[in-house]
Amino acid sequence: VRPPLSCPAVTRRLLILGSTGSIGTQALEVVAHLRALGHDLRVVGLAAGSNAPLLYEQAHRAGVRDVALAANGAAAPDTLRVREGPDAAERLVREVECDVVLAAMVGVAGLPATLAGVELGRDVALANKETLVAAGSLVVPAAQRSGARLLPVDSEHSGVWQALRGRFPSALPARPDPGAPPMRCPGDVARITLTASGGPFRTWTREQMARATPEQALRHPTWRMGRKVTIDSASLMNKALELIEAHWLFGLEADRLDAVIHPQSIVHALVEFADGSVVAQLGVPDMRLPIQIALAYPARVPGTARRVDLCEVGRLDFEPADPGRFPALAFARRAMELGGAAGAVLNAANEAAVAAFLRGEGAPAFGAIADLVGEALERVRAPAPRSLEDVLAADAEARRWVESRLARGVGR
Ligand code: NDP
């Protein structure tokens, strides 16, 4: 028996990019849950990287005909219209009518398809933070031109969005003024603070961290996530990327953005107003909650995640991030100060260094990831991007720089 709807049913066609990943699979659970509640949420397309068996199984279960796979050559059922190759996800977005694109691919690989969704004026539920870090200066004006709304899925940005709700109809309302600078947060918002769990190395010394193995770095204390974002959480690069993401989503400069370590991962974000009043958002660390908030927006309906029981949690701790052990936050501020292609360079250097670290053999030590990113940010200069091609050129240049350092054995 369906529980009664507490608000009008949502009718929405959905494309999920990165359906086989951690966010993608949880999004499919959320869709099933919302459908069971009576909402008409239909998945009309799925995109993945190389996991063809899971992609096809998901398509079969959700009754989806249109799919995209970045890898080539996997035999597919006849019932599917499969697009293959590196631009397959972008073609899926351009060819399949939908209302919402959930951008949950990992890395800057998700940028062209996400930007396509924005240009087409779709609502874009954004998990893929690398897109805004690398190309916020293209994505935000494109959303302003097309009227696309960016609905944050990252839990901290969802928290900010919820704390600000009532102030904005969405995180980024369409502006009638093409090419205008990004929307400014109201002047009475003094500061936005994002929380970080501190990852597995919160209490480790710098020396211990420097030589940590991938296995140790992948052991996250509070969140279950894909491998790349888990490594980013261990170095706090994830929080660095999120500060830049918040800069673009909410139109705040670096001096009004902050990050604080909160090991329980219950408070996700805090918005402080000019008068000193602070509005915080709390929830258990379960990504199905922010995914549901974005997909069901503006409806608030029963969720699948457990509820916060503060007496059970007992205490909420907060501590500053040690800049000596976690230099990533300073890199985020530096990238915002530099502007131009700095976000693309920071992101690409990090993607290249993390991929090398995870490959294992002959790889850089954990501590070298931050060193490589910091150096790339200062050394690699690329013109301020005016197009997707410019962003991808800056991205390629930063990757080449990191690869050349690694080839010389730097960081081992
Ligand atoms: P995963 O590694 O678990 O999944 C990544 C997904 O992207 C997979 O479906 C993968 O496909 C797909 N993919 C990779 N490359 C391509 C490509 N070239 N074309 C199409 N699809 C591709 O990552 P997560 O789900 O953890 O993270 C996804 C994004 O969400 C990241 O940007 C992350 O920072 C962000 N995020 C994640 C959170 C989490 O809790 N996991 C929380 C907040 C944000 P395949 O499996 O076939 O390779």
Residues whose N, C-alpha, C, O or C-beta is under 5 A from the ligand:
A	BS01	NDP	G18 S19 T20 G21 S22 I23 G24 A47 A48 G49 S50 N51 A70 A89 A104 M105 V106 G107 A109 A127 N128 K129 E130 D154 S155 R224 M225 G226 R227 V229 M287
